[in-house]
Amino acid sequence: MRLSVRTLALPAAALAAALSLTACQSSSDPDAAPAPTSASPRQTTAATPTTPTTPATPATPATPTTTAPDPAPTTAPATTPATKPPKKTTAPTPADNGGNGDDPAPALTPCTAKNVKVVASKVSRPINHLALTVTNVGDRPCDAVGAPLVGFDQSQAPIRIVEESKPQAVVTLTPGESAYASLILTGEPGGDTHGTTVRTVKVNLTTDSMVTVPAPTGTYVDDGAAVSYWQRELADALQY
């Protein structure tokens, strides 16, 4: 019985020694594969390419906040008296009979056949001219308005007026003063002028006041006849 137990025990001791030797060889062999470890290897994740960053959109400036005005005062402001609109003024119009247009034409008192005397007389210079003289024989001032409308004998149409002779202002005559107009008897010499000798001169001072005066002896008139505006001086009238 004892023999049997020893026999069995020996193989067991031999087996343990063999396992111990094998373990030592495994740990000292450099070519032996390393023993696996229980820890799991760290997993490496491939780097993902970075997407280019889109530039940030500029921020929209904030809309300024409107602050509501303070509420109107409850007390009504004092009432301001209404201002009267300025009166409309009418621009002055140039006077038709010698006004300069800077000021409104004053009211005129035209000289008429009732308060003046008219004379047609010869002059030495210039030739083919007569001088018309109008004199205030009344007791109040009157105005020698514009130019006289002149005709001869039985003529119906007045002769031409020399517009360039228009004075700067209407000639006003106090009692006893005179104004003058140049009466041009003929036009340019030559041609068919239908001339004739006349005996009377008709002078219209206004549209409804005419004076007829005798013409100097031998007064010859043709279609070129003309008359100037009334002037204060005879020399000024005879320039035309």
C-alpha positions, 0 to 999 in steps of 0.5 A: 500500500505504501508503495502505491502512494509513492509511485503516484506522488512522484509523477505529480512532483515531476509534473510540477517541476516541469511546469515550473521550468517551462514558465522560466523558459518562457519568461527568459526567451527573447523570441517568445511572443509577449504575453497578452495583457488584459488591458484593451489597446487605445483605439486611435481615430483618424483625424478628420480634415478641418472644414474651412471656416466661413467668414462671419457675416458683419452684424447689421447695425442695430436700428436706433430706438426712437424715443417717444417725445415727452407728452405735450404739456397739459397747459395750452400755450398763449395764443399769438395774435394773428398777423395780418397778411401784407397788402398786395402791391401792384408793380408800376407800369410805364407811363404811356406819355413820357413816364420813366416806368420807375414810379406809378404815373401820377394822375394827369390833367390834360391841356384842352382847347378850353385852357390853352392857345395853339400857334403854328409858326415858321422857323428858319432852321431846319427847313421844311419845318413848322413849330407848334406852340401850346400855351396854358392860358387857364388858371390851373396847371395842365399837362401837354400829354404825349404828342399831338395828333395833327392833320391838314385841311380836310385830311382824315388820318393824322400824320406819323409821330416821331417815337424817338422824340418821346420825353422822359416825363410828361410836360406840365404847364403852369399858367402862362407856360408853353410846350413845343412840338416840331412839325415836319412838313415833307419827307425825303426829296424825290419820288411820288410824295403826293405833296400839296399846299395847305391852309389849316393845321388841325391839332388834337390835344386829346382824343376829344379836344381839337384845335384848328389853327391857320397854317403859315402862307405857302405851307407845303406838305407831303406824305412824309409829314410827321410830328414830335412829342411835346417838349419843354424847350423849342430847341429840343423839339426842332432836333427832329 
